[in-house]
Amino acid sequence: MKPIPLQLVTVKLDNGQQGIFVGSPIFASQNDMQGSQVSEIWFSDVRDLPDQLKLEELMQLVREQLNHCQKSLH
């Protein structure tokens, strides 16, 4: 089975609430992060997914969402 790189991003709000987001890593290594700053953050709609969804299926949904976002930006 081929490994899939994943990264967790935790966002904490001033009111104490927090969310954890799973996705493909932006940087290949810690060194790639040097000099990089976040310029924008976008959130997709909330989607209900089956609780028995396989990781490969989840990543395919993520890729489809990314493709949709990139097409709507151009």
N, CA, C and O atoms as a GROMACS GRO file, in nm:
protein
  296
    1MET      N    1   0.084  -0.118   0.000
    1MET     CA    2   0.000   0.000   0.000
    1MET      C    3   0.089   0.124   0.000
    1MET      O    4   0.181   0.136   0.080
    2LYS      N    5   0.060   0.216  -0.090
    2LYS     CA    6   0.138   0.338  -0.103
    2LYS      C    7   0.099   0.437   0.008
    2LYS      O    8  -0.019   0.462   0.028
    3PRO      N    9   0.198   0.493   0.079
    3PRO     CA   10   0.165   0.591   0.184
    3PRO      C   11   0.116   0.723   0.123
    3PRO      O   12   0.162   0.764   0.017
    4ILE      N   13   0.024   0.787   0.193
    4ILE     CA   14  -0.030   0.915   0.150
    4ILE      C   15   0.012   1.019   0.252
    4ILE      O   16  -0.020   1.005   0.370
    5PRO      N   17   0.084   1.124   0.211
    5PRO     CA   18   0.124   1.228   0.307
    5PRO      C   19   0.004   1.310   0.352
    5PRO      O   20  -0.072   1.360   0.268
    6LEU      N   21  -0.014   1.323   0.480
    6LEU     CA   22  -0.122   1.403   0.537
    6LEU      C   23  -0.066   1.497   0.641
    6LEU      O   24   0.037   1.470   0.703
    7GLN      N   25  -0.135   1.608   0.661
    7GLN     CA   26  -0.094   1.704   0.762
    7GLN      C   27  -0.219   1.751   0.835
    7GLN      O   28  -0.323   1.774   0.773
    8LEU      N   29  -0.209   1.765   0.966
    8LEU     CA   30  -0.317   1.822   1.047
    8LEU      C   31  -0.288   1.968   1.071
    8LEU      O   32  -0.175   2.006   1.103
    9VAL      N   33  -0.390   2.051   1.056
    9VAL     CA   34  -0.378   2.193   1.086
    9VAL      C   35  -0.482   2.224   1.192
    9VAL      O   36  -0.601   2.202   1.172
   10THR      N   37  -0.438   2.276   1.305
   10THR     CA   38  -0.529   2.312   1.413
   10THR      C   39  -0.544   2.464   1.416
   10THR      O   40  -0.446   2.537   1.420
   11VAL      N   41  -0.669   2.508   1.414
   11VAL     CA   42  -0.700   2.651   1.420
   11VAL      C   43  -0.776   2.676   1.550
   11VAL      O   44  -0.880   2.616   1.574
   12LYS      N   45  -0.722   2.765   1.632
   12LYS     CA   46  -0.787   2.798   1.759
   12LYS      C   47  -0.839   2.941   1.751
   12LYS      O   48  -0.767   3.033   1.711
   13LEU      N   49  -0.964   2.960   1.790
   13LEU     CA   50  -1.028   3.091   1.787
   13LEU      C   51  -1.014   3.160   1.922
   13LEU      O   52  -0.988   3.095   2.023
   14ASP      N   53  -1.032   3.292   1.922
   14ASP     CA   54  -1.023   3.369   2.046
   14ASP      C   55  -1.124   3.325   2.150
   14ASP      O   56  -1.100   3.339   2.270
   15ASN      N   57  -1.238   3.271   2.105
   15ASN     CA   58  -1.342   3.229   2.200
   15ASN      C   59  -1.316   3.089   2.258
   15ASN      O   60  -1.399   3.038   2.333
   16GLY      N   61  -1.203   3.028   2.224
   16GLY     CA   62  -1.167   2.898   2.280
   16GLY      C   63  -1.202   2.780   2.191
   16GLY      O   64  -1.152   2.670   2.214
   17GLN      N   65  -1.287   2.800   2.092
   17GLN     CA   66  -1.320   2.691   2.001
   17GLN      C   67  -1.201   2.662   1.911
   17GLN      O   68  -1.120   2.750   1.881
   18GLN      N   69  -1.193   2.536   1.868
   18GLN     CA   70  -1.085   2.502   1.776
   18GLN      C   71  -1.133   2.395   1.680
   18GLN      O   72  -1.226   2.320   1.708
   19GLY      N   73  -1.068   2.391   1.565
   19GLY     CA   74  -1.098   2.290   1.464
   19GLY      C   75  -0.969   2.230   1.414
   19GLY      O   76  -0.864   2.294   1.413
   20ILE      N   77  -0.979   2.106   1.372
   20ILE     CA   78  -0.863   2.037   1.316
   20ILE      C   79  -0.898   2.001   1.173
   20ILE      O   80  -1.002   1.942   1.145
   21PHE      N   81  -0.809   2.036   1.082
   21PHE     CA   82  -0.830   2.013   0.940
   21PHE      C   83  -0.722   1.919   0.890
   21PHE      O   84  -0.605   1.928   0.929
   22VAL      N   85  -0.762   1.827   0.802
   22VAL     CA   86  -0.671   1.727   0.747
   22VAL      C   87  -0.654   1.756   0.599
   22VAL      O   88  -0.751   1.782   0.528
   23GLY      N   89  -0.530   1.752   0.553
   23GLY     CA   90  -0.508   1.775   0.410
   23GLY      C   91  -0.369   1.737   0.367
   23GLY      O   92  -0.287   1.689   0.445
   24SER      N   93  -0.345   1.760   0.241
   24SER     CA   94  -0.213   1.736   0.184
   24SER      C   95  -0.117   1.843   0.234
   24SER      O   96  -0.155   1.960   0.242
   25PRO      N   97   0.006   1.807   0.269
   25PRO     CA   98   0.101   1.906   0.318
   25PRO      C   99   0.135   2.011   0.213
   25PRO      O  100   0.147   1.979   0.094
   26ILE      N  101   0.151   2.134   0.256
   26ILE     CA  102   0.191   2.242   0.167
   26ILE      C  103   0.341   2.237   0.143
   26ILE      O  104   0.387   2.264   0.032
   27PHE      N  105   0.416   2.203   0.246
   27PHE     CA  106   0.562   2.201   0.240
   27PHE      C  107   0.613   2.059   0.250
   27PHE      O  108   0.560   1.977   0.325
   28ALA      N  109   0.717   2.029   0.172
   28ALA     CA  110   0.776   1.896   0.175
   28ALA      C  111   0.862   1.876   0.299
   28ALA      O  112   0.874   1.764   0.349
   29SER      N  113   0.921   1.986   0.350
   29SER     CA  114   1.006   1.975   0.468
   29SER      C  115   0.999   2.105   0.547
   29SER      O  116   0.946   2.206   0.500
   30GLN      N  117   1.053   2.102   0.668
   30GLN     CA  118   1.056   2.222   0.753
   30GLN      C  119   1.135   2.335   0.686
   30GLN      O  120   1.102   2.452   0.703
   31ASN      N  121   1.239   2.299   0.610
   31ASN     CA  122   1.320   2.402   0.544
   31ASN      C  123   1.242   2.480   0.440
   31ASN      O  124   1.270   2.597   0.415
   32ASP      N  125   1.142   2.414   0.377
   32ASP     CA  126   1.062   2.481   0.275
   32ASP      C  127   0.975   2.592   0.335
   32ASP      O  128   0.930   2.681   0.262
   33MET      N  129   0.952   2.588   0.466
   33MET     CA  130   0.865   2.686   0.531
   33MET      C  131   0.935   2.819   0.555
   33MET      O  132   0.870   2.918   0.585
   34GLN      N  133   1.066   2.822   0.542
   34GLN     CA  134   1.142   2.944   0.567
   34GLN      C  135   1.094   3.056   0.475
   34GLN      O  136   1.091   3.039   0.353
   35GLY      N  137   1.058   3.170   0.533
   35GLY     CA  138   1.018   3.286   0.455
   35GLY      C  139   0.878   3.281   0.399
   35GLY      O  140   0.841   3.367   0.320
   36SER      N  141   0.799   3.181   0.438
   36SER     CA  142   0.662   3.169   0.387
   36SER      C  143   0.564   3.221   0.489
   36SER      O  144   0.576   3.194   0.609
   37GLN      N  145   0.466   3.296   0.442
   37GLN     CA  146   0.360   3.347   0.528
   37GLN      C  147   0.226   3.315   0.465
   37GLN      O  148   0.215   3.305   0.343
   38VAL      N  149   0.125   3.299   0.547
   38VAL     CA  150  -0.010   3.274   0.498
   38VAL      C  151  -0.066   3.403   0.443
   38VAL      O  152  -0.063   3.506   0.511
   39SER      N  153  -0.118   3.399   0.321
   39SER     CA  154  -0.177   3.519   0.263
   39SER      C  155  -0.329   3.512   0.260
   39SER      O  156  -0.396   3.616   0.267
   40GLU      N  157  -0.386   3.391   0.250
   40GLU     CA  158  -0.531   3.375   0.248
   40GLU      C  159  -0.566   3.239   0.305
   40GLU      O  160  -0.486   3.145   0.297
   41ILE      N  161  -0.685   3.228   0.363
   41ILE     CA  162  -0.738   3.100   0.410
   41ILE      C  163  -0.882   3.091   0.361
   41ILE      O  164  -0.960   3.184   0.379
   42TRP      N  165  -0.916   2.979   0.298
   42TRP     CA  166  -1.052   2.956   0.250
   42TRP      C  167  -1.105   2.829   0.314
   42TRP      O  168  -1.030   2.734   0.337
   43PHE      N  169  -1.233   2.829   0.343
   43PHE     CA  170  -1.299   2.711   0.398
   43PHE      C  171  -1.405   2.663   0.299
   43PHE      O  172  -1.482   2.743   0.247
   44SER      N  173  -1.408   2.534   0.273
   44SER     CA  174  -1.510   2.477   0.187
   44SER      C  175  -1.640   2.461   0.266
   44SER      O  176  -1.643   2.484   0.387
   45ASP      N  177  -1.746   2.423   0.197
   45ASP     CA  178  -1.870   2.389   0.265
   45ASP      C  179  -1.846   2.266   0.352
   45ASP      O  180  -1.754   2.188   0.327
   46VAL      N  181  -1.928   2.249   0.454
   46VAL     CA  182  -1.920   2.130   0.540
   46VAL      C  183  -1.992   2.017   0.469
   46VAL      O  184  -2.106   2.033   0.424
   47ARG      N  185  -1.926   1.903   0.458
   47ARG     CA  186  -1.985   1.786   0.392
   47ARG      C  187  -1.993   1.671   0.491
   47ARG      O  188  -1.898   1.644   0.564
   48ASP      N  189  -2.107   1.605   0.491
   48ASP     CA  190  -2.123   1.484   0.572
   48ASP      C  191  -2.068   1.366   0.492
   48ASP      O  192  -2.108   1.342   0.378
   49LEU      N  193  -1.977   1.292   0.554
   49LEU     CA  194  -1.914   1.179   0.488
   49LEU      C  195  -1.947   1.051   0.563
   49LEU      O  196  -1.968   1.054   0.684
   50PRO      N  197  -1.952   0.938   0.491
   50PRO     CA  198  -1.977   0.810   0.559
   50PRO      C  199  -1.868   0.781   0.661
   50PRO      O  200  -1.750   0.810   0.637
   51ASP      N  201  -1.905   0.726   0.775
   51ASP     CA  202  -1.805   0.700   0.879
   51ASP      C  203  -1.710   0.587   0.842
   51ASP      O  204  -1.606   0.572   0.905
   52GLN      N  205  -1.744   0.508   0.742
   52GLN     CA  206  -1.656   0.398   0.699
   52GLN      C  207  -1.576   0.435   0.574
   52GLN      O  208  -1.525   0.347   0.504
   53LEU      N  209  -1.565   0.565   0.545
   53LEU     CA  210  -1.493   0.613   0.427
   53LEU      C  211  -1.346   0.575   0.438
   53LEU      O  212  -1.283   0.597   0.541
   54LYS      N  213  -1.291   0.519   0.332
   54LYS     CA  214  -1.150   0.482   0.329
   54LYS      C  215  -1.066   0.607   0.306
   54LYS      O  216  -1.114   0.704   0.248
   55LEU      N  217  -0.942   0.604   0.351
   55LEU     CA  218  -0.852   0.717   0.337
   55LEU      C  219  -0.833   0.755   0.190
   55LEU      O  220  -0.831   0.874   0.157
   56GLU      N  221  -0.820   0.657   0.104
   56GLU     CA  222  -0.804   0.685  -0.039
   56GLU      C  223  -0.925   0.760  -0.093
   56GLU      O  224  -0.911   0.852  -0.174
   57GLU      N  225  -1.046   0.722  -0.048
   57GLU     CA  226  -1.167   0.789  -0.093
   57GLU      C  227  -1.173   0.932  -0.040
   57GLU      O  228  -1.216   1.024  -0.110
   58LEU      N  229  -1.130   0.951   0.084
   58LEU     CA  230  -1.125   1.086   0.141
   58LEU      C  231  -1.029   1.175   0.063
   58LEU      O  232  -1.062   1.289   0.032
   59MET      N  233  -0.911   1.123   0.031
   59MET     CA  234  -0.814   1.201  -0.043
   59MET      C  235  -0.865   1.234  -0.183
   59MET      O  236  -0.835   1.341  -0.236
   60GLN      N  237  -0.941   1.143  -0.245
   60GLN     CA  238  -0.999   1.172  -0.376
   60GLN      C  239  -1.099   1.287  -0.364
   60GLN      O  240  -1.104   1.373  -0.452
   61LEU      N  241  -1.179   1.289  -0.259
   61LEU     CA  242  -1.272   1.400  -0.237
   61LEU      C  243  -1.198   1.531  -0.217
   61LEU      O  244  -1.239   1.636  -0.266
   62VAL      N  245  -1.087   1.525  -0.143
   62VAL     CA  246  -1.006   1.645  -0.121
   62VAL      C  247  -0.949   1.696  -0.253
   62VAL      O  248  -0.954   1.816  -0.281
   63ARG      N  249  -0.896   1.605  -0.334
   63ARG     CA  250  -0.841   1.645  -0.465
   63ARG      C  251  -0.949   1.707  -0.554
   63ARG      O  252  -0.924   1.806  -0.622
   64GLU      N  253  -1.068   1.649  -0.552
   64GLU     CA  254  -1.178   1.705  -0.632
   64GLU      C  255  -1.215   1.845  -0.584
   64GLU      O  256  -1.242   1.933  -0.666
   65GLN      N  257  -1.216   1.865  -0.453
   65GLN     CA  258  -1.247   1.998  -0.399
   65GLN      C  259  -1.140   2.099  -0.440
   65GLN      O  260  -1.172   2.212  -0.477
   66LEU      N  261  -1.013   2.059  -0.432
   66LEU     CA  262  -0.904   2.147  -0.474
   66LEU      C  263  -0.914   2.183  -0.621
   66LEU      O  264  -0.895   2.298  -0.658
   67ASN      N  265  -0.945   2.084  -0.705
   67ASN     CA  266  -0.960   2.111  -0.848
   67ASN      C  267  -1.075   2.209  -0.873
   67ASN      O  268  -1.063   2.300  -0.955
   68HIS      N  269  -1.185   2.190  -0.802
   68HIS     CA  270  -1.299   2.280  -0.816
   68HIS      C  271  -1.262   2.422  -0.776
   68HIS      O  272  -1.299   2.518  -0.844
   69CYS      N  273  -1.189   2.436  -0.665
   69CYS     CA  274  -1.148   2.569  -0.618
   69CYS      C  275  -1.054   2.634  -0.718
   69CYS      O  276  -1.069   2.753  -0.747
   70GLN      N  277  -0.958   2.561  -0.770
   70GLN     CA  278  -0.862   2.618  -0.863
   70GLN      C  279  -0.931   2.661  -0.992
   70GLN      O  280  -0.894   2.764  -1.049
   71LYS      N  281  -1.031   2.586  -1.040
   71LYS     CA  282  -1.101   2.623  -1.161
   71LYS      C  283  -1.186   2.748  -1.141
   71LYS      O  284  -1.198   2.830  -1.232
   72SER      N  285  -1.244   2.764  -1.023
   72SER     CA  286  -1.330   2.880  -0.998
   72SER      C  287  -1.249   3.007  -0.974
   72SER      O  288  -1.304   3.117  -0.982
   73LEU      N  289  -1.120   2.993  -0.946
   73LEU     CA  290  -1.034   3.110  -0.924
   73LEU      C  291  -0.982   3.169  -1.054
   73LEU      O  292  -0.944   3.286  -1.058
   74HIS      N  293  -0.978   3.089  -1.160
   74HIS     CA  294  -0.919   3.135  -1.286
   74HIS      C  295  -1.024   3.182  -1.382
   74HIS      O  296  -0.992   3.224  -1.494
   0.00000   0.00000   0.00000
